[in-house]
């Protein structure tokens, strides 16, 4: 388990926040979640993207770019 970050640092993002952070549309975000490329969690009816999942996804994109 990861240690909590400094106070005020967000660790979970709503889909609309992830859209802005990744510069992707809502449909592409959900497509990446369905494909297993972007992890998400649910709290009640809300789907949230952990900050670590966003970092992992960016790392994945960079690895794929280097391999191409």
Predicted model as a PDB file, atoms N, CA, C, CB and O in Angstrom, pLDDT in the B-factor column:
MODEL        1                                                                  
ATOM      1  N   UNK A   1       0.847  -1.171   0.000  1.00 52.00           N  
ATOM      2  CA  UNK A   1       0.000   0.000   0.000  1.00 52.00           C  
ATOM      3  C   UNK A   1       0.898   1.242   0.000  1.00 52.00           C  
ATOM      4  CB  UNK A   1      -0.967  -0.006   1.226  1.00 52.00           C  
ATOM      5  O   UNK A   1       1.925   1.267   0.678  1.00 52.00           O  
ATOM      6  N   UNK A   2       0.514   2.254  -0.750  1.00 55.00           N  
ATOM      7  CA  UNK A   2       1.319   3.465  -0.821  1.00 55.00           C  
ATOM      8  C   UNK A   2       0.974   4.403   0.328  1.00 55.00           C  
ATOM      9  CB  UNK A   2       1.114   4.170  -2.165  1.00 55.00           C  
ATOM     10  O   UNK A   2      -0.160   4.445   0.804  1.00 55.00           O  
ATOM     11  N   UNK A   3       1.974   5.146   0.754  1.00 59.00           N  
ATOM     12  CA  UNK A   3       1.764   6.115   1.827  1.00 59.00           C  
ATOM     13  C   UNK A   3       0.990   7.308   1.292  1.00 59.00           C  
ATOM     14  CB  UNK A   3       3.112   6.570   2.435  1.00 59.00           C  
ATOM     15  O   UNK A   3       1.143   7.670   0.125  1.00 59.00           O  
ATOM     16  N   UNK A   4       0.167   7.920   2.121  1.00 61.00           N  
ATOM     17  CA  UNK A   4      -0.572   9.093   1.652  1.00 61.00           C  
ATOM     18  C   UNK A   4       0.378  10.227   1.301  1.00 61.00           C  
ATOM     19  CB  UNK A   4      -1.575   9.556   2.713  1.00 61.00           C  
ATOM     20  O   UNK A   4       1.428  10.388   1.923  1.00 61.00           O  
ATOM     21  N   UNK A   5       0.001  11.004   0.306  1.00 60.00           N  
ATOM     22  CA  UNK A   5       0.809  12.144  -0.108  1.00 60.00           C  
ATOM     23  C   UNK A   5       0.593  13.320   0.828  1.00 60.00           C  
ATOM     24  CB  UNK A   5       0.479  12.545  -1.545  1.00 60.00           C  
ATOM     25  O   UNK A   5      -0.122  13.211   1.824  1.00 60.00           O  
ATOM     26  N   UNK A   6       1.211  14.437   0.505  1.00 63.00           N  
ATOM     27  CA  UNK A   6       1.038  15.620   1.347  1.00 63.00           C  
ATOM     28  C   UNK A   6      -0.430  16.058   1.379  1.00 63.00           C  
ATOM     29  CB  UNK A   6       1.927  16.773   0.840  1.00 63.00           C  
ATOM     30  O   UNK A   6      -1.174  15.813   0.430  1.00 63.00           O  
ATOM     31  N   UNK A   7      -0.838  16.699   2.460  1.00 60.00           N  
ATOM     32  CA  UNK A   7      -2.228  17.171   2.539  1.00 60.00           C  
ATOM     33  C   UNK A   7      -2.562  18.061   1.353  1.00 60.00           C  
ATOM     34  CB  UNK A   7      -2.469  17.936   3.855  1.00 60.00           C  
ATOM     35  O   UNK A   7      -1.757  18.898   0.945  1.00 60.00           O  
ATOM     36  N   UNK A   8      -3.741  17.877   0.809  1.00 68.00           N  
ATOM     37  CA  UNK A   8      -4.170  18.679  -0.328  1.00 68.00           C  
ATOM     38  C   UNK A   8      -3.817  18.071  -1.674  1.00 68.00           C  
ATOM     39  CB  UNK A   8      -3.573  20.035  -0.233  1.00 68.00           C  
ATOM     40  O   UNK A   8      -4.343  18.508  -2.697  1.00 68.00           O  
ATOM     41  N   UNK A   9      -2.951  17.086  -1.701  1.00 85.00           N  
ATOM     42  CA  UNK A   9      -2.603  16.426  -2.964  1.00 85.00           C  
ATOM     43  C   UNK A   9      -3.693  15.412  -3.296  1.00 85.00           C  
ATOM     44  CB  UNK A   9      -1.197  15.730  -2.877  1.00 85.00           C  
ATOM     45  O   UNK A   9      -4.007  14.541  -2.485  1.00 85.00           O  
ATOM     46  N   UNK A  10      -4.256  15.526  -4.473  1.00 93.00           N  
ATOM     47  CA  UNK A  10      -5.353  14.630  -4.860  1.00 93.00           C  
ATOM     48  C   UNK A  10      -4.810  13.259  -5.212  1.00 93.00           C  
ATOM     49  CB  UNK A  10      -6.144  15.210  -6.051  1.00 93.00           C  
ATOM     50  O   UNK A  10      -3.770  13.139  -5.859  1.00 93.00           O  
ATOM     51  N   UNK A  11      -5.509  12.241  -4.789  1.00 96.00           N  
ATOM     52  CA  UNK A  11      -5.111  10.874  -5.104  1.00 96.00           C  
ATOM     53  C   UNK A  11      -6.139  10.176  -5.972  1.00 96.00           C  
ATOM     54  CB  UNK A  11      -4.893  10.086  -3.833  1.00 96.00           C  
ATOM     55  O   UNK A  11      -5.853   9.129  -6.554  1.00 96.00           O  
ATOM     56  N   UNK A  12      -7.348  10.750  -6.067  1.00 97.00           N  
ATOM     57  CA  UNK A  12      -8.403  10.204  -6.909  1.00 97.00           C  
ATOM     58  C   UNK A  12      -8.983  11.327  -7.758  1.00 97.00           C  
ATOM     59  CB  UNK A  12      -9.510   9.525  -6.053  1.00 97.00           C  
ATOM     60  O   UNK A  12      -9.205  12.440  -7.282  1.00 97.00           O  
ATOM     61  N   UNK A  13      -9.222  11.008  -9.027  1.00 97.00           N  
ATOM     62  CA  UNK A  13      -9.766  11.993  -9.960  1.00 97.00           C  
ATOM     63  C   UNK A  13     -11.055  11.472 -10.574  1.00 97.00           C  
ATOM     64  CB  UNK A  13      -8.742  12.328 -11.064  1.00 97.00           C  
ATOM     65  O   UNK A  13     -11.157  10.294 -10.916  1.00 97.00           O  
ATOM     66  N   UNK A  14     -12.030  12.344 -10.710  1.00 97.00           N  
ATOM     67  CA  UNK A  14     -13.242  12.002 -11.448  1.00 97.00           C  
ATOM     68  C   UNK A  14     -12.891  11.893 -12.925  1.00 97.00           C  
ATOM     69  CB  UNK A  14     -14.369  13.060 -11.216  1.00 97.00           C  
ATOM     70  O   UNK A  14     -11.839  12.369 -13.354  1.00 97.00           O  
ATOM     71  N   UNK A  15     -13.760  11.275 -13.694  1.00 98.00           N  
ATOM     72  CA  UNK A  15     -13.521  11.085 -15.119  1.00 98.00           C  
ATOM     73  C   UNK A  15     -13.272  12.420 -15.808  1.00 98.00           C  
ATOM     74  CB  UNK A  15     -14.705  10.365 -15.770  1.00 98.00           C  
ATOM     75  O   UNK A  15     -12.365  12.529 -16.633  1.00 98.00           O  
ATOM     76  N   UNK A  16     -14.064  13.438 -15.481  1.00 97.00           N  
ATOM     77  CA  UNK A  16     -13.892  14.740 -16.143  1.00 97.00           C  
ATOM     78  C   UNK A  16     -12.524  15.345 -15.824  1.00 97.00           C  
ATOM     79  CB  UNK A  16     -15.010  15.714 -15.714  1.00 97.00           C  
ATOM     80  O   UNK A  16     -11.939  16.018 -16.673  1.00 97.00           O  
ATOM     81  N   UNK A  17     -12.006  15.117 -14.621  1.00 97.00           N  
ATOM     82  CA  UNK A  17     -10.669  15.610 -14.277  1.00 97.00           C  
ATOM     83  C   UNK A  17      -9.595  14.846 -15.046  1.00 97.00           C  
ATOM     84  CB  UNK A  17     -10.421  15.490 -12.763  1.00 97.00           C  
ATOM     85  O   UNK A  17      -8.630  15.438 -15.529  1.00 97.00           O  
ATOM     86  N   UNK A  18      -9.767  13.530 -15.156  1.00 97.00           N  
ATOM     87  CA  UNK A  18      -8.816  12.713 -15.920  1.00 97.00           C  
ATOM     88  C   UNK A  18      -8.826  13.107 -17.391  1.00 97.00           C  
ATOM     89  CB  UNK A  18      -9.145  11.216 -15.772  1.00 97.00           C  
ATOM     90  O   UNK A  18      -7.790  13.072 -18.056  1.00 97.00           O  
ATOM     91  N   UNK A  19      -9.995  13.481 -17.897  1.00 97.00           N  
ATOM     92  CA  UNK A  19     -10.089  13.932 -19.288  1.00 97.00           C  
ATOM     93  C   UNK A  19      -9.177  15.133 -19.512  1.00 97.00           C  
ATOM     94  CB  UNK A  19     -11.551  14.291 -19.651  1.00 97.00           C  
ATOM     95  O   UNK A  19      -8.458  15.192 -20.510  1.00 97.00           O  
ATOM     96  N   UNK A  20      -9.204  16.078 -18.598  1.00 97.00           N  
ATOM     97  CA  UNK A  20      -8.384  17.278 -18.721  1.00 97.00           C  
ATOM     98  C   UNK A  20      -6.900  16.953 -18.535  1.00 97.00           C  
ATOM     99  CB  UNK A  20      -8.827  18.330 -17.700  1.00 97.00           C  
ATOM    100  O   UNK A  20      -6.055  17.459 -19.273  1.00 97.00           O  
ATOM    101  N   UNK A  21      -6.584  16.109 -17.547  1.00 96.00           N  
ATOM    102  CA  UNK A  21      -5.190  15.761 -17.276  1.00 96.00           C  
ATOM    103  C   UNK A  21      -4.546  15.030 -18.456  1.00 96.00           C  
ATOM    104  CB  UNK A  21      -5.102  14.898 -16.020  1.00 96.00           C  
ATOM    105  O   UNK A  21      -3.377  15.256 -18.769  1.00 96.00           O  
ATOM    106  N   UNK A  22      -5.311  14.157 -19.105  1.00 97.00           N  
ATOM    107  CA  UNK A  22      -4.769  13.336 -20.194  1.00 97.00           C  
ATOM    108  C   UNK A  22      -5.086  13.892 -21.584  1.00 97.00           C  
ATOM    109  CB  UNK A  22      -5.308  11.928 -20.085  1.00 97.00           C  
ATOM    110  O   UNK A  22      -4.652  13.336 -22.593  1.00 97.00           O  
ATOM    111  N   UNK A  23      -5.834  14.976 -21.630  1.00 97.00           N  
ATOM    112  CA  UNK A  23      -6.243  15.579 -22.917  1.00 97.00           C  
ATOM    113  C   UNK A  23      -6.935  14.552 -23.807  1.00 97.00           C  
ATOM    114  CB  UNK A  23      -5.019  16.170 -23.654  1.00 97.00           C  
ATOM    115  O   UNK A  23      -6.602  14.401 -24.982  1.00 97.00           O  
ATOM    116  N   UNK A  24      -7.899  13.855 -23.226  1.00 98.00           N  
ATOM    117  CA  UNK A  24      -8.651  12.830 -23.937  1.00 98.00           C  
ATOM    118  C   UNK A  24     -10.143  13.067 -23.748  1.00 98.00           C  
ATOM    119  CB  UNK A  24      -8.256  11.417 -23.449  1.00 98.00           C  
ATOM    120  O   UNK A  24     -10.567  13.695 -22.778  1.00 98.00           O  
ATOM    121  N   UNK A  25     -10.925  12.560 -24.680  1.00 98.00           N  
ATOM    122  CA  UNK A  25     -12.377  12.669 -24.562  1.00 98.00           C  
ATOM    123  C   UNK A  25     -12.895  11.628 -23.569  1.00 98.00           C  
ATOM    124  CB  UNK A  25     -13.057  12.489 -25.946  1.00 98.00           C  
ATOM    125  O   UNK A  25     -12.199  10.673 -23.225  1.00 98.00           O  
ATOM    126  N   UNK A  26     -14.122  11.835 -23.121  1.00 98.00           N  
ATOM    127  CA  UNK A  26     -14.765  10.902 -22.193  1.00 98.00           C  
ATOM    128  C   UNK A  26     -14.820   9.487 -22.792  1.00 98.00           C  
ATOM    129  CB  UNK A  26     -16.191  11.392 -21.843  1.00 98.00           C  
ATOM    130  O   UNK A  26     -14.546   8.504 -22.104  1.00 98.00           O  
ATOM    131  N   UNK A  27     -15.174   9.399 -24.067  1.00 98.00           N  
ATOM    132  CA  UNK A  27     -15.298   8.070 -24.682  1.00 98.00           C  
ATOM    133  C   UNK A  27     -13.946   7.364 -24.754  1.00 98.00           C  
ATOM    134  CB  UNK A  27     -15.902   8.185 -26.089  1.00 98.00           C  
ATOM    135  O   UNK A  27     -13.881   6.147 -24.581  1.00 98.00           O  
ATOM    136  N   UNK A  28     -12.880   8.097 -25.002  1.00 98.00           N  
ATOM    137  CA  UNK A  28     -11.546   7.477 -25.058  1.00 98.00           C  
ATOM    138  C   UNK A  28     -11.119   7.025 -23.661  1.00 98.00           C  
ATOM    139  CB  UNK A  28     -10.500   8.468 -25.649  1.00 98.00           C  
ATOM    140  O   UNK A  28     -10.526   5.957 -23.511  1.00 98.00           O  
ATOM    141  N   UNK A  29     -11.414   7.824 -22.649  1.00 98.00           N  
ATOM    142  CA  UNK A  29     -11.096   7.421 -21.267  1.00 98.00           C  
ATOM    143  C   UNK A  29     -11.779   6.098 -20.942  1.00 98.00           C  
ATOM    144  CB  UNK A  29     -11.535   8.517 -20.252  1.00 98.00           C  
ATOM    145  O   UNK A  29     -11.137   5.173 -20.446  1.00 98.00           O  
ATOM    146  N   UNK A  30     -13.082   6.005 -21.218  1.00 98.00           N  
ATOM    147  CA  UNK A  30     -13.814   4.767 -20.931  1.00 98.00           C  
ATOM    148  C   UNK A  30     -13.318   3.608 -21.789  1.00 98.00           C  
ATOM    149  CB  UNK A  30     -15.311   4.974 -21.156  1.00 98.00           C  
ATOM    150  O   UNK A  30     -13.293   2.467 -21.327  1.00 98.00           O  
ATOM    151  N   UNK A  31     -12.931   3.880 -23.010  1.00 98.00           N  
ATOM    152  CA  UNK A  31     -12.374   2.843 -23.881  1.00 98.00           C  
ATOM    153  C   UNK A  31     -11.080   2.285 -23.283  1.00 98.00           C  
ATOM    154  CB  UNK A  31     -12.112   3.406 -25.300  1.00 98.00           C  
ATOM    155  O   UNK A  31     -10.862   1.073 -23.296  1.00 98.00           O  
ATOM    156  N   UNK A  32     -10.229   3.160 -22.764  1.00 98.00           N  
ATOM    157  CA  UNK A  32      -8.971   2.726 -22.150  1.00 98.00           C  
ATOM    158  C   UNK A  32      -9.221   1.945 -20.865  1.00 98.00           C  
ATOM    159  CB  UNK A  32      -8.075   3.933 -21.861  1.00 98.00           C  
ATOM    160  O   UNK A  32      -8.496   0.997 -20.563  1.00 98.00           O  
ATOM    161  N   UNK A  33     -10.237   2.335 -20.112  1.00 98.00           N  
ATOM    162  CA  UNK A  33     -10.612   1.593 -18.905  1.00 98.00           C  
ATOM    163  C   UNK A  33     -11.091   0.194 -19.282  1.00 98.00           C  
ATOM    164  CB  UNK A  33     -11.714   2.346 -18.114  1.00 98.00           C  
ATOM    165  O   UNK A  33     -10.669  -0.791 -18.675  1.00 98.00           O  
ATOM    166  N   UNK A  34     -11.983   0.099 -20.297  1.00 98.00           N  
ATOM    167  CA  UNK A  34     -12.500  -1.214 -20.731  1.00 98.00           C  
ATOM    168  C   UNK A  34     -11.375  -2.105 -21.254  1.00 98.00           C  
ATOM    169  CB  UNK A  34     -13.576  -1.035 -21.825  1.00 98.00           C  
ATOM    170  O   UNK A  34     -11.404  -3.320 -21.060  1.00 98.00           O  
ATOM    171  N   UNK A  35     -10.389  -1.508 -21.911  1.00 98.00           N  
ATOM    172  CA  UNK A  35      -9.273  -2.280 -22.463  1.00 98.00           C  
ATOM    173  C   UNK A  35      -8.269  -2.692 -21.387  1.00 98.00           C  
ATOM    174  CB  UNK A  35      -8.565  -1.472 -23.542  1.00 98.00           C  
ATOM    175  O   UNK A  35      -7.355  -3.469 -21.664  1.00 98.00           O  
ATOM    176  N   UNK A  36      -8.427  -2.179 -20.158  1.00 98.00           N  
ATOM    177  CA  UNK A  36      -7.512  -2.527 -19.075  1.00 98.00           C  
ATOM    178  C   UNK A  36      -6.218  -1.720 -19.091  1.00 98.00           C  
ATOM    179  CB  UNK A  36      -7.186  -3.987 -19.143  1.00 98.00           C  
ATOM    180  O   UNK A  36      -5.269  -2.046 -18.378  1.00 98.00           O  
ATOM    181  N   UNK A  37      -6.181  -0.672 -19.902  1.00 98.00           N  
ATOM    182  CA  UNK A  37      -4.971   0.149 -20.003  1.00 98.00           C  
ATOM    183  C   UNK A  37      -4.954   1.277 -18.974  1.00 98.00           C  
ATOM    184  CB  UNK A  37      -4.850   0.732 -21.404  1.00 98.00           C  
ATOM    185  O   UNK A  37      -3.890   1.811 -18.661  1.00 98.00           O  
ATOM    186  N   UNK A  38      -6.121   1.644 -18.448  1.00 98.00           N  
ATOM    187  CA  UNK A  38      -6.244   2.692 -17.442  1.00 98.00           C  
ATOM    188  C   UNK A  38      -7.086   2.137 -16.302  1.00 98.00           C  
ATOM    189  CB  UNK A  38      -6.880   3.999 -18.041  1.00 98.00           C  
ATOM    190  O   UNK A  38      -8.256   1.802 -16.487  1.00 98.00           O  
ATOM    191  N   UNK A  39      -6.484   2.044 -15.129  1.00 98.00           N  
ATOM    192  CA  UNK A  39      -7.193   1.489 -13.971  1.00 98.00           C  
ATOM    193  C   UNK A  39      -8.176   2.501 -13.399  1.00 98.00           C  
ATOM    194  CB  UNK A  39      -6.196   1.054 -12.887  1.00 98.00           C  
ATOM    195  O   UNK A  39      -7.968   3.712 -13.487  1.00 98.00           O  
ATOM    196  N   UNK A  40      -9.242   1.986 -12.816  1.00 98.00           N  
ATOM    197  CA  UNK A  40     -10.209   2.845 -12.146  1.00 98.00           C  
ATOM    198  C   UNK A  40     -10.803   2.094 -10.968  1.00 98.00           C  
ATOM    199  CB  UNK A  40     -11.319   3.306 -13.124  1.00 98.00           C  
ATOM    200  O   UNK A  40     -10.700   0.871 -10.869  1.00 98.00           O  
ATOM    201  N   UNK A  41     -11.423   2.848 -10.083  1.00 98.00           N  
ATOM    202  CA  UNK A  41     -12.125   2.277  -8.934  1.00 98.00           C  
ATOM    203  C   UNK A  41     -13.513   2.925  -8.887  1.00 98.00           C  
ATOM    204  CB  UNK A  41     -11.325   2.513  -7.580  1.00 98.00           C  
ATOM    205  O   UNK A  41     -13.750   3.967  -9.497  1.00 98.00           O  
ATOM    206  N   UNK A  42     -14.399   2.296  -8.166  1.00 97.00           N  
ATOM    207  CA  UNK A  42     -15.717   2.902  -7.984  1.00 97.00           C  
ATOM    208  C   UNK A  42     -15.967   3.120  -6.501  1.00 97.00           C  
ATOM    209  CB  UNK A  42     -16.830   2.015  -8.603  1.00 97.00           C  
ATOM    210  O   UNK A  42     -15.572   2.316  -5.658  1.00 97.00           O  
ATOM    211  N   UNK A  43     -16.627   4.217  -6.209  1.00 97.00           N  
ATOM    212  CA  UNK A  43     -17.083   4.530  -4.858  1.00 97.00           C  
ATOM    213  C   UNK A  43     -18.559   4.854  -5.006  1.00 97.00           C  
ATOM    214  CB  UNK A  43     -16.263   5.735  -4.194  1.00 97.00           C  
ATOM    215  O   UNK A  43     -18.930   5.927  -5.481  1.00 97.00           O  
ATOM    216  N   UNK A  44     -19.393   3.913  -4.594  1.00 97.00           N  
ATOM    217  CA  UNK A  44     -20.822   4.065  -4.849  1.00 97.00           C  
ATOM    218  C   UNK A  44     -21.048   3.995  -6.354  1.00 97.00           C  
ATOM    219  CB  UNK A  44     -21.369   5.409  -4.258  1.00 97.00           C  
ATOM    220  O   UNK A  44     -20.683   3.010  -6.995  1.00 97.00           O  
ATOM    221  N   UNK A  45     -21.650   5.044  -6.918  1.00 97.00           N  
ATOM    222  CA  UNK A  45     -21.892   5.078  -8.365  1.00 97.00           C  
ATOM    223  C   UNK A  45     -20.842   5.888  -9.105  1.00 97.00           C  
ATOM    224  CB  UNK A  45     -23.265   5.649  -8.651  1.00 97.00           C  
ATOM    225  O   UNK A  45     -20.924   6.043 -10.324  1.00 97.00           O  
ATOM    226  N   UNK A  46     -19.863   6.403  -8.386  1.00 97.00           N  
ATOM    227  CA  UNK A  46     -18.849   7.266  -8.991  1.00 97.00           C  
ATOM    228  C   UNK A  46     -17.619   6.468  -9.387  1.00 97.00           C  
ATOM    229  CB  UNK A  46     -18.458   8.387  -8.031  1.00 97.00           C  
ATOM    230  O   UNK A  46     -17.059   5.733  -8.573  1.00 97.00           O  
ATOM    231  N   UNK A  47     -17.203   6.612 -10.630  1.00 98.00           N  
ATOM    232  CA  UNK A  47     -15.961   5.983 -11.099  1.00 98.00           C  
ATOM    233  C   UNK A  47     -14.842   6.994 -10.919  1.00 98.00           C  
ATOM    234  CB  UNK A  47     -16.070   5.514 -12.604  1.00 98.00           C  
ATOM    235  O   UNK A  47     -14.957   8.147 -11.334  1.00 98.00           O  
ATOM    236  N   UNK A  48     -13.760   6.548 -10.297  1.00 98.00           N  
ATOM    237  CA  UNK A  48     -12.625   7.410 -10.008  1.00 98.00           C  
ATOM    238  C   UNK A  48     -11.340   6.800 -10.567  1.00 98.00           C  
ATOM    239  CB  UNK A  48     -12.498   7.643  -8.493  1.00 98.00           C  
ATOM    240  O   UNK A  48     -11.192   5.580 -10.635  1.00 98.00           O  
ATOM    241  N   UNK A  49     -10.425   7.669 -10.962  1.00 98.00           N  
ATOM    242  CA  UNK A  49      -9.139   7.237 -11.485  1.00 98.00           C  
ATOM    243  C   UNK A  49      -8.080   7.600 -10.448  1.00 98.00           C  
ATOM    244  CB  UNK A  49      -8.831   7.896 -12.880  1.00 98.00           C  
ATOM    245  O   UNK A  49      -7.907   8.779 -10.139  1.00 98.00           O  
ATOM    246  N   UNK A  50      -7.364   6.608  -9.901  1.00 98.00           N  
ATOM    247  CA  UNK A  50      -6.295   6.923  -8.955  1.00 98.00           C  
ATOM    248  C   UNK A  50      -5.159   7.684  -9.652  1.00 98.00           C  
ATOM    249  CB  UNK A  50      -5.754   5.629  -8.306  1.00 98.00           C  
ATOM    250  O   UNK A  50      -4.867   7.452 -10.825  1.00 98.00           O  
ATOM    251  N   UNK A  51      -4.531   8.589  -8.909  1.00 97.00           N  
ATOM    252  CA  UNK A  51      -3.406   9.353  -9.463  1.00 97.00           C  
ATOM    253  C   UNK A  51      -2.311   8.402  -9.948  1.00 97.00           C  
ATOM    254  CB  UNK A  51      -2.837  10.336  -8.405  1.00 97.00           C  
ATOM    255  O   UNK A  51      -1.664   8.668 -10.961  1.00 97.00           O  
ATOM    256  N   UNK A  52      -2.100   7.302  -9.234  1.00 97.00           N  
ATOM    257  CA  UNK A  52      -1.072   6.339  -9.642  1.00 97.00           C  
ATOM    258  C   UNK A  52      -1.434   5.686 -10.981  1.00 97.00           C  
ATOM    259  CB  UNK A  52      -0.889   5.256  -8.556  1.00 97.00           C  
ATOM    260  O   UNK A  52      -0.545   5.359 -11.768  1.00 97.00           O  
ATOM    261  N   UNK A  53      -2.729   5.497 -11.243  1.00 98.00           N  
ATOM    262  CA  UNK A  53      -3.159   4.913 -12.513  1.00 98.00           C  
ATOM    263  C   UNK A  53      -2.888   5.870 -13.665  1.00 98.00           C  
ATOM    264  CB  UNK A  53      -4.650   4.554 -12.464  1.00 98.00           C  
ATOM    265  O   UNK A  53      -2.552   5.436 -14.766  1.00 98.00           O  
ATOM    266  N   UNK A  54      -3.032   7.169 -13.419  1.00 97.00           N  
ATOM    267  CA  UNK A  54      -2.735   8.157 -14.463  1.00 97.00           C  
ATOM    268  C   UNK A  54      -1.247   8.140 -14.764  1.00 97.00           C  
ATOM    269  CB  UNK A  54      -3.186   9.579 -14.033  1.00 97.00           C  
ATOM    270  O   UNK A  54      -0.852   8.173 -15.930  1.00 97.00           O  
ATOM    271  N   UNK A  55      -0.415   8.089 -13.730  1.00 97.00           N  
ATOM    272  CA  UNK A  55       1.045   8.010 -13.933  1.00 97.00           C  
ATOM    273  C   UNK A  55       1.430   6.733 -14.676  1.00 97.00           C  
ATOM    274  CB  UNK A  55       1.782   8.069 -12.578  1.00 97.00           C  
ATOM    275  O   UNK A  55       2.256   6.760 -15.589  1.00 97.00           O  
ATOM    276  N   UNK A  56       0.823   5.614 -14.274  1.00 98.00           N  
ATOM    277  CA  UNK A  56       1.109   4.338 -14.945  1.00 98.00           C  
ATOM    278  C   UNK A  56       0.703   4.382 -16.413  1.00 98.00           C  
ATOM    279  CB  UNK A  56       0.381   3.186 -14.237  1.00 98.00           C  
ATOM    280  O   UNK A  56       1.410   3.850 -17.269  1.00 98.00           O  
ATOM    281  N   UNK A  57      -0.420   5.009 -16.707  1.00 98.00           N  
ATOM    282  CA  UNK A  57      -0.900   5.100 -18.082  1.00 98.00           C  
ATOM    283  C   UNK A  57       0.052   5.948 -18.929  1.00 98.00           C  
ATOM    284  CB  UNK A  57      -2.322   5.692 -18.118  1.00 98.00           C  
ATOM    285  O   UNK A  57       0.346   5.598 -20.073  1.00 98.00           O  
ATOM    286  N   UNK A  58       0.526   7.045 -18.378  1.00 97.00           N  
ATOM    287  CA  UNK A  58       1.485   7.888 -19.097  1.00 97.00           C  
ATOM    288  C   UNK A  58       2.779   7.113 -19.342  1.00 97.00           C  
ATOM    289  CB  UNK A  58       1.776   9.191 -18.304  1.00 97.00           C  
ATOM    290  O   UNK A  58       3.356   7.195 -20.426  1.00 97.00           O  
ATOM    291  N   UNK A  59       3.236   6.361 -18.338  1.00 98.00           N  
ATOM    292  CA  UNK A  59       4.431   5.517 -18.521  1.00 98.00           C  
ATOM    293  C   UNK A  59       4.221   4.497 -19.629  1.00 98.00           C  
ATOM    294  CB  UNK A  59       4.787   4.795 -17.213  1.00 98.00           C  
ATOM    295  O   UNK A  59       5.124   4.251 -20.429  1.00 98.00           O  
ATOM    296  N   UNK A  60       3.030   3.900 -19.680  1.00 98.00           N  
ATOM    297  CA  UNK A  60       2.701   2.936 -20.726  1.00 98.00           C  
ATOM    298  C   UNK A  60       2.780   3.588 -22.107  1.00 98.00           C  
ATOM    299  CB  UNK A  60       1.299   2.348 -20.494  1.00 98.00           C  
ATOM    300  O   UNK A  60       3.342   3.011 -23.038  1.00 98.00           O  
ATOM    301  N   UNK A  61       2.220   4.782 -22.237  1.00 97.00           N  
ATOM    302  CA  UNK A  61       2.271   5.485 -23.515  1.00 97.00           C  
ATOM    303  C   UNK A  61       3.707   5.794 -23.929  1.00 97.00           C  
ATOM    304  CB  UNK A  61       1.462   6.775 -23.439  1.00 97.00           C  
ATOM    305  O   UNK A  61       4.056   5.683 -25.104  1.00 97.00           O  
ATOM    306  N   UNK A  62       4.536   6.179 -22.965  1.00 97.00           N  
ATOM    307  CA  UNK A  62       5.943   6.480 -23.272  1.00 97.00           C  
ATOM    308  C   UNK A  62       6.685   5.217 -23.692  1.00 97.00           C  
ATOM    309  CB  UNK A  62       6.640   7.122 -22.054  1.00 97.00           C  
ATOM    310  O   UNK A  62       7.493   5.260 -24.620  1.00 97.00           O  
ATOM    311  N   UNK A  63       6.427   4.095 -23.026  1.00 97.00           N  
ATOM    312  CA  UNK A  63       7.070   2.811 -23.417  1.00 97.00           C  
ATOM    313  C   UNK A  63       6.651   2.420 -24.832  1.00 97.00           C  
ATOM    314  CB  UNK A  63       6.691   1.666 -22.414  1.00 97.00           C  
ATOM    315  O   UNK A  63       7.477   1.993 -25.638  1.00 97.00           O  
ATOM    316  N   UNK A  64       5.368   2.570 -25.123  1.00 97.00           N  
ATOM    317  CA  UNK A  64       4.883   2.222 -26.459  1.00 97.00           C  
ATOM    318  C   UNK A  64       5.497   3.136 -27.529  1.00 97.00           C  
ATOM    319  CB  UNK A  64       3.346   2.311 -26.506  1.00 97.00           C  
ATOM    320  O   UNK A  64       5.785   2.686 -28.639  1.00 97.00           O  
ATOM    321  N   UNK A  65       5.695   4.400 -27.200  1.00 97.00           N  
ATOM    322  CA  UNK A  65       6.291   5.330 -28.150  1.00 97.00           C  
ATOM    323  C   UNK A  65       7.755   4.959 -28.423  1.00 97.00           C  
ATOM    324  CB  UNK A  65       6.191   6.773 -27.619  1.00 97.00           C  
ATOM    325  O   UNK A  65       8.217   5.044 -29.561  1.00 97.00           O  
ATOM    326  N   UNK A  66       8.473   4.552 -27.385  1.00 96.00           N  
ATOM    327  CA  UNK A  66       9.878   4.154 -27.573  1.00 96.00           C  
ATOM    328  C   UNK A  66       9.988   2.865 -28.381  1.00 96.00           C  
ATOM    329  CB  UNK A  66      10.569   3.976 -26.214  1.00 96.00           C  
ATOM    330  O   UNK A  66      10.930   2.689 -29.154  1.00 96.00           O  
ATOM    331  N   UNK A  67       9.016   1.960 -28.197  1.00 94.00           N  
ATOM    332  CA  UNK A  67       9.060   0.667 -28.889  1.00 94.00           C  
ATOM    333  C   UNK A  67       8.688   0.797 -30.362  1.00 94.00           C  
ATOM    334  CB  UNK A  67       8.124  -0.326 -28.210  1.00 94.00           C  
ATOM    335  O   UNK A  67       9.036  -0.064 -31.169  1.00 94.00           O  
ATOM    336  N   UNK A  68       7.992   1.857 -30.712  1.00 85.00           N  
ATOM    337  CA  UNK A  68       7.522   2.017 -32.110  1.00 85.00           C  
ATOM    338  C   UNK A  68       8.621   2.474 -33.027  1.00 85.00           C  
ATOM    339  CB  UNK A  68       6.373   3.007 -32.180  1.00 85.00           C  
ATOM    340  O   UNK A  68       8.393   2.654 -34.223  1.00 85.00           O  
TER     341      UNK A  68                                                      
ENDMDL                                                                          
END                                                                             
